[in-house]
Amino acid sequence: MPAPIRIGICSWADKTLVDSGKFYPPEVAKKPKERLQFYGSQFDLVEVDSSFYAMPSEDNAAQWTQLTPDSFVFDVKAYGLFTGHGVNPKTIPPDIREGLPADLREKRNVYAKDLDPDVMDEMYRRFESALLPMDSAGKLGVILFQFPPWFMPKHDNREVLRGLREKLPQYQIAVEFRNGRWMGDYDRDRTLGVLRDAGLNYVSVDEPQGFPSSVPPVAAVTGKIGVVRFHGRNAATWTKKTETAAERFNYDYSEKELKEWLPRIEQIAEQAGEVHLLMNNCYEDKAVNDARQIGQLLSELKPDRDFSPPQGRLPL
């Protein structure tokens, strides 16, 4: 039986979405609690992106859990320090930051390689602990590890992938690449094999093609959850430094482009226990419109399909 399909967007609080006035009713747009409650009445899945830029807090996780329906699920982006990105030292918990050498505290960006392994272990422990309210309520989906373009397919990086589950052993982990070589003809089978053997969920993507960072739109399942993230196809901004992240993903999918994914989504649904479709073209209301549109297209394709996901989290 095909897996249930959840549909949502990346970041319900994106500034351009809120300011556009095209999705949230005026009376809730500027009220964080009411805004999330409204979002939860429209979709059953969302991705938390703020956790990429700063460590999540247990208070926020608990509050978000209480504000959403029982069947709602949060996918959570891993803190940038965990995926090889640089982070502002100010985003590191104060008590840990104060224990770092003075020169690191003054840097613009700090990387995992700069820190003692014990410090990184403690960061993972706190990240895991912060999400326990979601997990306990059955509302935690996947932890998304989005690796940067310089994370290339080589032995050391494959070992990083193999070690991810031991970092957050009780959570589902999903992996997205931003270097096309991982899913090129030479490395594709090996990459999927590593993820499968490690119990990690591959993230299929739709994004601009023709760049070194471009990952082909391969539909693949390597774990319990099939994840697809739609970044839009704005080639003009894909590698450009823009003032805001939303500008990079300013793209409106056509019906034809979304229909290209319907057989791929069905393929994923045949192999996974659950499917997460996330629109990351978060500029104004484009992501919510396309999330609704792909949901409608799937309903028309399979009128008898139940789009009401089961409550609770899939077992590891």
Disulfide bonds with the S-S distance in Angstrom:
none
